[in-house]
Amino acid sequence: MDTKEKGPVEAVQPLRQDRVAKWRNLILQDALDERAHFELGREYLRAGMYLEAAAEFRRCVELNPEFIAAWMHLAEAYRHVGVEKEAQAALATAAELKKKRSHA
């Protein structure tokens, strides 16, 4: 299997429980911590837990709609669960934000 087709995360890795616990604890302390949601989403994405990853990235962009990396990771998670229309929309949002940022 060619792992390069998976995008930024090249291969599924074991879930790192210590990191998951760290980010979950931060979210319990502050549910509005966009970075904690983003990092927890990345841990889930690395482990191939794509639905969980998508949920965390969605929460992240709800908290900070201009978080470009979260939109891109959300698109990747969506692709893995087979919702291409949503993946394209997330990528389009990321591209628009990048364009807007480069003109600022």
N, CA, C and O atoms as a GROMACS GRO file, in nm:
protein
  416
    1MET      N    1   0.084  -0.118   0.000
    1MET     CA    2   0.000   0.000   0.000
    1MET      C    3   0.088   0.124   0.000
    1MET      O    4   0.183   0.133   0.078
    2ASP      N    5   0.058   0.218  -0.086
    2ASP     CA    6   0.135   0.341  -0.095
    2ASP      C    7   0.081   0.441   0.007
    2ASP      O    8  -0.026   0.497  -0.011
    3THR      N    9   0.156   0.463   0.115
    3THR     CA   10   0.109   0.551   0.220
    3THR      C   11   0.117   0.698   0.182
    3THR      O   12   0.059   0.782   0.252
    4LYS      N   13   0.186   0.732   0.077
    4LYS     CA   14   0.199   0.872   0.037
    4LYS      C   15   0.066   0.930  -0.012
    4LYS      O   16   0.052   1.052  -0.017
    5GLU      N   17  -0.029   0.847  -0.048
    5GLU     CA   18  -0.158   0.895  -0.094
    5GLU      C   19  -0.244   0.951   0.018
    5GLU      O   20  -0.346   1.014  -0.008
    6LYS      N   21  -0.205   0.929   0.141
    6LYS     CA   22  -0.287   0.970   0.254
    6LYS      C   23  -0.276   1.118   0.287
    6LYS      O   24  -0.354   1.167   0.369
    7GLY      N   25  -0.185   1.191   0.227
    7GLY     CA   26  -0.173   1.333   0.257
    7GLY      C   27  -0.070   1.358   0.365
    7GLY      O   28   0.027   1.283   0.377
    8PRO      N   29  -0.090   1.465   0.445
    8PRO     CA   30   0.010   1.503   0.544
    8PRO      C   31   0.043   1.393   0.645
    8PRO      O   32   0.157   1.381   0.688
    9VAL      N   33  -0.055   1.314   0.682
    9VAL     CA   34  -0.029   1.203   0.774
    9VAL      C   35   0.000   1.082   0.687
    9VAL      O   36  -0.091   1.031   0.621
   10GLU      N   37   0.124   1.036   0.686
   10GLU     CA   38   0.164   0.935   0.589
   10GLU      C   39   0.125   0.792   0.624
   10GLU      O   40   0.105   0.711   0.534
   11ALA      N   41   0.114   0.759   0.750
   11ALA     CA   42   0.078   0.623   0.788
   11ALA      C   43   0.006   0.626   0.922
   11ALA      O   44   0.036   0.708   1.009
   12VAL      N   45  -0.088   0.536   0.936
   12VAL     CA   46  -0.161   0.526   1.062
   12VAL      C   47  -0.064   0.478   1.169
   12VAL      O   48   0.012   0.383   1.148
   13GLN      N   49  -0.068   0.544   1.283
   13GLN     CA   50   0.020   0.511   1.395
   13GLN      C   51  -0.066   0.473   1.515
   13GLN      O   52  -0.184   0.508   1.520
   14PRO      N   53  -0.009   0.403   1.612
   14PRO     CA   54  -0.086   0.370   1.732
   14PRO      C   55  -0.128   0.498   1.805
   14PRO      O   56  -0.056   0.598   1.806
   15LEU      N   57  -0.246   0.492   1.864
   15LEU     CA   58  -0.295   0.605   1.941
   15LEU      C   59  -0.204   0.627   2.061
   15LEU      O   60  -0.178   0.535   2.138
   16ARG      N   61  -0.158   0.748   2.077
   16ARG     CA   62  -0.070   0.782   2.189
   16ARG      C   63  -0.157   0.830   2.306
   16ARG      O   64  -0.193   0.947   2.315
   17GLN      N   65  -0.189   0.735   2.394
   17GLN     CA   66  -0.282   0.762   2.503
   17GLN      C   67  -0.237   0.878   2.591
   17GLN      O   68  -0.321   0.955   2.638
   18ASP      N   69  -0.107   0.891   2.614
   18ASP     CA   70  -0.060   0.999   2.700
   18ASP      C   71  -0.091   1.136   2.639
   18ASP      O   72  -0.131   1.228   2.710
   19ARG      N   73  -0.073   1.148   2.509
   19ARG     CA   74  -0.103   1.275   2.443
   19ARG      C   75  -0.253   1.300   2.437
   19ARG      O   76  -0.299   1.413   2.457
   20VAL      N   77  -0.329   1.195   2.410
   20VAL     CA   78  -0.475   1.209   2.407
   20VAL      C   79  -0.523   1.256   2.544
   20VAL      O   80  -0.605   1.347   2.553
   21ALA      N   81  -0.472   1.195   2.650
   21ALA     CA   82  -0.511   1.233   2.786
   21ALA      C   83  -0.476   1.379   2.813
   21ALA      O   84  -0.554   1.453   2.873
   22LYS      N   85  -0.358   1.421   2.769
   22LYS     CA   86  -0.315   1.560   2.789
   22LYS      C   87  -0.413   1.658   2.726
   22LYS      O   88  -0.457   1.753   2.790
   23TRP      N   89  -0.447   1.633   2.599
   23TRP     CA   90  -0.536   1.726   2.528
   23TRP      C   91  -0.677   1.719   2.582
   23TRP      O   92  -0.745   1.822   2.591
   24ARG      N   93  -0.725   1.600   2.617
   24ARG     CA   94  -0.859   1.589   2.676
   24ARG      C   95  -0.866   1.665   2.808
   24ARG      O   96  -0.964   1.733   2.835
   25ASN      N   97  -0.762   1.652   2.890
   25ASN     CA   98  -0.760   1.724   3.018
   25ASN      C   99  -0.762   1.875   2.996
   25ASN      O  100  -0.832   1.947   3.068
   26LEU      N  101  -0.688   1.922   2.898
   26LEU     CA  102  -0.691   2.066   2.868
   26LEU      C  103  -0.830   2.110   2.824
   26LEU      O  104  -0.876   2.218   2.860
   27ILE      N  105  -0.897   2.027   2.745
   27ILE     CA  106  -1.032   2.059   2.700
   27ILE      C  107  -1.129   2.058   2.817
   27ILE      O  108  -1.220   2.141   2.823
   28LEU      N  109  -1.111   1.966   2.911
   28LEU     CA  110  -1.195   1.965   3.031
   28LEU      C  111  -1.177   2.093   3.112
   28LEU      O  112  -1.272   2.143   3.171
   29GLN      N  113  -1.056   2.144   3.115
   29GLN     CA  114  -1.027   2.268   3.188
   29GLN      C  115  -1.080   2.390   3.114
   29GLN      O  116  -1.123   2.488   3.176
   30ASP      N  117  -1.075   2.384   2.982
   30ASP     CA  118  -1.118   2.497   2.899
   30ASP      C  119  -1.170   2.444   2.766
   30ASP      O  120  -1.094   2.420   2.673
   31ALA      N  121  -1.301   2.427   2.759
   31ALA     CA  122  -1.363   2.371   2.638
   31ALA      C  123  -1.348   2.462   2.517
   31ALA      O  124  -1.372   2.419   2.404
   32LEU      N  125  -1.307   2.586   2.540
   32LEU     CA  126  -1.290   2.681   2.430
   32LEU      C  127  -1.146   2.689   2.380
   32LEU      O  128  -1.112   2.778   2.303
   33ASP      N  129  -1.063   2.597   2.424
   33ASP     CA  130  -0.922   2.595   2.384
   33ASP      C  131  -0.910   2.532   2.245
   33ASP      O  132  -0.903   2.410   2.230
   34GLU      N  133  -0.908   2.617   2.144
   34GLU     CA  134  -0.905   2.570   2.005
   34GLU      C  135  -0.781   2.487   1.976
   34GLU      O  136  -0.787   2.390   1.900
   35ARG      N  137  -0.669   2.524   2.035
   35ARG     CA  138  -0.544   2.452   2.011
   35ARG      C  139  -0.553   2.309   2.065
   35ARG      O  140  -0.504   2.216   2.002
   36ALA      N  141  -0.615   2.292   2.181
   36ALA     CA  142  -0.630   2.158   2.238
   36ALA      C  143  -0.717   2.071   2.149
   36ALA      O  144  -0.687   1.954   2.128
   37HIS      N  145  -0.825   2.128   2.095
   37HIS     CA  146  -0.911   2.053   2.002
   37HIS      C  147  -0.832   2.016   1.876
   37HIS      O  148  -0.844   1.905   1.825
   38PHE      N  149  -0.753   2.110   1.827
   38PHE     CA  150  -0.672   2.085   1.708
   38PHE      C  151  -0.572   1.971   1.733
   38PHE      O  152  -0.562   1.879   1.653
   39GLU      N  153  -0.500   1.978   1.843
   39GLU     CA  154  -0.398   1.876   1.872
   39GLU      C  155  -0.461   1.741   1.899
   39GLU      O  156  -0.406   1.638   1.859
   40LEU      N  157  -0.575   1.737   1.966
   40LEU     CA  158  -0.645   1.610   1.987
   40LEU      C  159  -0.690   1.554   1.852
   40LEU      O  160  -0.680   1.433   1.829
   41GLY      N  161  -0.739   1.640   1.765
   41GLY     CA  162  -0.776   1.597   1.630
   41GLY      C  163  -0.658   1.538   1.555
   41GLY      O  164  -0.672   1.438   1.485
   42ARG      N  165  -0.541   1.600   1.570
   42ARG     CA  166  -0.421   1.547   1.504
   42ARG      C  167  -0.385   1.409   1.558
   42ARG      O  168  -0.346   1.320   1.481
   43GLU      N  169  -0.397   1.389   1.688
   43GLU     CA  170  -0.369   1.257   1.745
   43GLU      C  171  -0.465   1.153   1.689
   43GLU      O  172  -0.423   1.043   1.653
   44TYR      N  173  -0.592   1.187   1.681
   44TYR     CA  174  -0.690   1.094   1.625
   44TYR      C  175  -0.661   1.067   1.477
   44TYR      O  176  -0.672   0.953   1.431
   45LEU      N  177  -0.625   1.170   1.404
   45LEU     CA  178  -0.594   1.154   1.261
   45LEU      C  179  -0.476   1.060   1.243
   45LEU      O  180  -0.480   0.971   1.158
   46ARG      N  181  -0.371   1.079   1.322
   46ARG     CA  182  -0.253   0.991   1.314
   46ARG      C  183  -0.289   0.845   1.341
   46ARG      O  184  -0.230   0.754   1.283
   47ALA      N  185  -0.386   0.825   1.429
   47ALA     CA  186  -0.424   0.690   1.469
   47ALA      C  187  -0.530   0.630   1.377
   47ALA      O  188  -0.574   0.516   1.399
   48GLY      N  189  -0.572   0.704   1.276
   48GLY     CA  190  -0.674   0.652   1.185
   48GLY      C  191  -0.814   0.659   1.241
   48GLY      O  192  -0.904   0.591   1.191
   49MET      N  193  -0.835   0.740   1.342
   49MET     CA  194  -0.967   0.758   1.404
   49MET      C  195  -1.030   0.883   1.341
   49MET      O  196  -1.036   0.990   1.402
   50TYR      N  197  -1.074   0.867   1.217
   50TYR     CA  198  -1.111   0.980   1.134
   50TYR      C  199  -1.239   1.052   1.176
   50TYR      O  200  -1.246   1.174   1.166
   51LEU      N  201  -1.338   0.980   1.223
   51LEU     CA  202  -1.460   1.046   1.270
   51LEU      C  203  -1.430   1.132   1.392
   51LEU      O  204  -1.477   1.245   1.402
   52GLU      N  205  -1.352   1.077   1.484
   52GLU     CA  206  -1.314   1.152   1.604
   52GLU      C  207  -1.230   1.274   1.567
   52GLU      O  208  -1.247   1.382   1.623
   53ALA      N  209  -1.140   1.254   1.471
   53ALA     CA  210  -1.056   1.365   1.425
   53ALA      C  211  -1.143   1.475   1.365
   53ALA      O  212  -1.125   1.593   1.396
   54ALA      N  213  -1.236   1.437   1.280
   54ALA     CA  214  -1.323   1.535   1.216
   54ALA      C  215  -1.401   1.614   1.321
   54ALA      O  216  -1.417   1.736   1.308
   55ALA      N  217  -1.450   1.547   1.423
   55ALA     CA  218  -1.526   1.615   1.528
   55ALA      C  219  -1.439   1.720   1.598
   55ALA      O  220  -1.486   1.830   1.626
   56GLU      N  221  -1.316   1.686   1.627
   56GLU     CA  222  -1.226   1.782   1.694
   56GLU      C  223  -1.190   1.899   1.602
   56GLU      O  224  -1.186   2.013   1.647
   57PHE      N  225  -1.163   1.871   1.476
   57PHE     CA  226  -1.130   1.980   1.384
   57PHE      C  227  -1.252   2.070   1.359
   57PHE      O  228  -1.237   2.191   1.346
   58ARG      N  229  -1.373   2.010   1.353
   58ARG     CA  230  -1.494   2.091   1.339
   58ARG      C  231  -1.508   2.185   1.458
   58ARG      O  232  -1.537   2.304   1.442
   59ARG      N  233  -1.486   2.131   1.579
   59ARG     CA  234  -1.496   2.215   1.699
   59ARG      C  235  -1.391   2.326   1.693
   59ARG      O  236  -1.419   2.440   1.731
   60CYS      N  237  -1.274   2.294   1.648
   60CYS     CA  238  -1.166   2.392   1.637
   60CYS      C  239  -1.207   2.508   1.545
   60CYS      O  240  -1.188   2.624   1.580
   61VAL      N  241  -1.261   2.477   1.428
   61VAL     CA  242  -1.299   2.585   1.335
   61VAL      C  243  -1.425   2.657   1.379
   61VAL      O  244  -1.448   2.771   1.339
   62GLU      N  245  -1.507   2.593   1.462
   62GLU     CA  246  -1.619   2.665   1.522
   62GLU      C  247  -1.565   2.772   1.617
   62GLU      O  248  -1.616   2.884   1.621
   63LEU      N  249  -1.461   2.736   1.692
   63LEU     CA  250  -1.401   2.829   1.787
   63LEU      C  251  -1.317   2.936   1.718
   63LEU      O  252  -1.312   3.051   1.764
   64ASN      N  253  -1.251   2.899   1.610
   64ASN     CA  254  -1.166   2.993   1.535
   64ASN      C  255  -1.182   2.966   1.386
   64ASN      O  256  -1.107   2.886   1.329
   65PRO      N  257  -1.279   3.030   1.323
   65PRO     CA  258  -1.305   3.006   1.180
   65PRO      C  259  -1.190   3.040   1.087
   65PRO      O  260  -1.194   3.004   0.969
   66GLU      N  261  -1.087   3.107   1.136
   66GLU     CA  262  -0.974   3.144   1.051
   66GLU      C  263  -0.852   3.055   1.073
   66GLU      O  264  -0.742   3.090   1.031
   67PHE      N  265  -0.869   2.942   1.138
   67PHE     CA  266  -0.760   2.849   1.167
   67PHE      C  267  -0.739   2.762   1.043
   67PHE      O  268  -0.801   2.656   1.030
   68ILE      N  269  -0.653   2.806   0.954
   68ILE     CA  270  -0.633   2.742   0.823
   68ILE      C  271  -0.592   2.596   0.836
   68ILE      O  272  -0.648   2.511   0.768
   69ALA      N  273  -0.496   2.566   0.921
   69ALA     CA  274  -0.449   2.427   0.936
   69ALA      C  275  -0.561   2.336   0.982
   69ALA      O  276  -0.567   2.219   0.942
   70ALA      N  277  -0.650   2.386   1.066
   70ALA     CA  278  -0.763   2.304   1.112
   70ALA      C  279  -0.856   2.272   0.995
   70ALA      O  280  -0.906   2.160   0.984
   71TRP      N  281  -0.881   2.370   0.908
   71TRP     CA  282  -0.963   2.345   0.790
   71TRP      C  283  -0.900   2.239   0.700
   71TRP      O  284  -0.969   2.153   0.646
   72MET      N  285  -0.768   2.246   0.684
   72MET     CA  286  -0.699   2.149   0.598
   72MET      C  287  -0.703   2.008   0.658
   72MET      O  288  -0.725   1.910   0.587
   73HIS      N  289  -0.682   1.999   0.788
   73HIS     CA  290  -0.688   1.869   0.853
   73HIS      C  291  -0.832   1.815   0.854
   73HIS      O  292  -0.853   1.695   0.841
   74LEU      N  293  -0.929   1.905   0.868
   74LEU     CA  294  -1.069   1.863   0.861
   74LEU      C  295  -1.098   1.803   0.724
   74LEU      O  296  -1.165   1.700   0.714
   75ALA      N  297  -1.047   1.865   0.619
   75ALA     CA  298  -1.065   1.811   0.484
   75ALA      C  299  -1.006   1.671   0.473
   75ALA      O  300  -1.067   1.582   0.414
   76GLU      N  301  -0.888   1.652   0.530
   76GLU     CA  302  -0.825   1.520   0.524
   76GLU      C  303  -0.909   1.416   0.598
   76GLU      O  304  -0.930   1.305   0.548
   77ALA      N  305  -0.957   1.451   0.716
   77ALA     CA  306  -1.040   1.358   0.792
   77ALA      C  307  -1.168   1.324   0.714
   77ALA      O  308  -1.208   1.209   0.706
   78TYR      N  309  -1.230   1.427   0.657
   78TYR     CA  310  -1.350   1.404   0.576
   78TYR      C  311  -1.322   1.310   0.459
   78TYR      O  312  -1.403   1.222   0.430
   79ARG      N  313  -1.210   1.328   0.393
   79ARG     CA  314  -1.177   1.240   0.280
   79ARG      C  315  -1.168   1.095   0.325
   79ARG      O  316  -1.214   1.004   0.256
   80HIS      N  317  -1.107   1.074   0.440
   80HIS     CA  318  -1.092   0.937   0.491
   80HIS      C  319  -1.225   0.871   0.525
   80HIS      O  320  -1.237   0.749   0.518
   81VAL      N  321  -1.325   0.951   0.561
   81VAL     CA  322  -1.456   0.891   0.592
   81VAL      C  323  -1.549   0.895   0.472
   81VAL      O  324  -1.665   0.853   0.482
   82GLY      N  325  -1.499   0.945   0.359
   82GLY     CA  326  -1.576   0.935   0.235
   82GLY      C  327  -1.677   1.045   0.211
   82GLY      O  328  -1.773   1.026   0.137
   83VAL      N  329  -1.657   1.161   0.273
   83VAL     CA  330  -1.748   1.272   0.246
   83VAL      C  331  -1.672   1.380   0.168
   83VAL      O  332  -1.628   1.481   0.222
   84GLU      N  333  -1.658   1.353   0.040
   84GLU     CA  334  -1.576   1.435  -0.048
   84GLU      C  335  -1.630   1.577  -0.064
   84GLU      O  336  -1.553   1.673  -0.071
   85LYS      N  337  -1.761   1.591  -0.068
   85LYS     CA  338  -1.819   1.725  -0.083
   85LYS      C  339  -1.779   1.814   0.035
   85LYS      O  340  -1.741   1.930   0.016
   86GLU      N  341  -1.786   1.760   0.155
   86GLU     CA  342  -1.747   1.835   0.274
   86GLU      C  343  -1.596   1.861   0.275
   86GLU      O  344  -1.551   1.967   0.318
   87ALA      N  345  -1.518   1.763   0.227
   87ALA     CA  346  -1.373   1.780   0.219
   87ALA      C  347  -1.339   1.895   0.125
   87ALA      O  348  -1.254   1.978   0.156
   88GLN      N  349  -1.404   1.899   0.010
   88GLN     CA  350  -1.379   2.007  -0.086
   88GLN      C  351  -1.418   2.142  -0.029
   88GLN      O  352  -1.348   2.242  -0.050
   89ALA      N  353  -1.528   2.146   0.044
   89ALA     CA  354  -1.572   2.272   0.106
   89ALA      C  355  -1.470   2.320   0.209
   89ALA      O  356  -1.440   2.439   0.216
   90ALA      N  357  -1.417   2.228   0.289
   90ALA     CA  358  -1.316   2.264   0.389
   90ALA      C  359  -1.189   2.315   0.322
   90ALA      O  360  -1.130   2.413   0.366
   91LEU      N  361  -1.147   2.248   0.214
   91LEU     CA  362  -1.029   2.294   0.140
   91LEU      C  363  -1.052   2.431   0.077
   91LEU      O  364  -0.962   2.514   0.075
   92ALA      N  365  -1.171   2.453   0.026
   92ALA     CA  366  -1.203   2.582  -0.034
   92ALA      C  367  -1.197   2.693   0.071
   92ALA      O  368  -1.149   2.803   0.044
   93THR      N  369  -1.246   2.663   0.190
   93THR     CA  370  -1.239   2.760   0.299
   93THR      C  371  -1.094   2.791   0.334
   93THR      O  372  -1.058   2.907   0.351
   94ALA      N  373  -1.012   2.688   0.344
   94ALA     CA  374  -0.869   2.707   0.374
   94ALA      C  375  -0.803   2.792   0.266
   94ALA      O  376  -0.725   2.883   0.297
   95ALA      N  377  -0.832   2.764   0.140
   95ALA     CA  378  -0.773   2.840   0.029
   95ALA      C  379  -0.816   2.986   0.033
   95ALA      O  380  -0.734   3.076   0.011
   96GLU      N  381  -0.942   3.009   0.062
   96GLU     CA  382  -0.992   3.147   0.070
   96GLU      C  383  -0.926   3.222   0.185
   96GLU      O  384  -0.890   3.339   0.171
   97LEU      N  385  -0.909   3.156   0.298
   97LEU     CA  386  -0.842   3.218   0.412
   97LEU      C  387  -0.696   3.250   0.380
   97LEU      O  388  -0.645   3.355   0.418
   98LYS      N  389  -0.628   3.157   0.310
   98LYS     CA  390  -0.489   3.182   0.271
   98LYS      C  391  -0.480   3.303   0.178
   98LYS      O  392  -0.393   3.388   0.192
   99LYS      N  393  -0.572   3.308   0.083
   99LYS     CA  394  -0.574   3.419  -0.013
   99LYS      C  395  -0.599   3.551   0.060
   99LYS      O  396  -0.532   3.651   0.035
  100LYS      N  397  -0.694   3.549   0.150
  100LYS     CA  398  -0.727   3.668   0.229
  100LYS      C  399  -0.607   3.712   0.313
  100LYS      O  400  -0.578   3.831   0.322
  101ARG      N  401  -0.539   3.617   0.374
  101ARG     CA  402  -0.424   3.647   0.458
  101ARG      C  403  -0.308   3.705   0.376
  101ARG      O  404  -0.237   3.794   0.421
  102SER      N  405  -0.289   3.653   0.253
  102SER     CA  406  -0.178   3.701   0.170
  102SER      C  407  -0.202   3.842   0.118
  102SER      O  408  -0.107   3.912   0.080
  103HIS      N  409  -0.327   3.885   0.117
  103HIS     CA  410  -0.360   4.020   0.071
  103HIS      C  411  -0.371   4.120   0.186
  103HIS      O  412  -0.397   4.238   0.164
  104ALA      N  413  -0.352   4.073   0.306
  104ALA     CA  414  -0.366   4.162   0.423
  104ALA      C  415  -0.241   4.244   0.445
  104ALA      O  416  -0.236   4.324   0.538
   0.00000   0.00000   0.00000
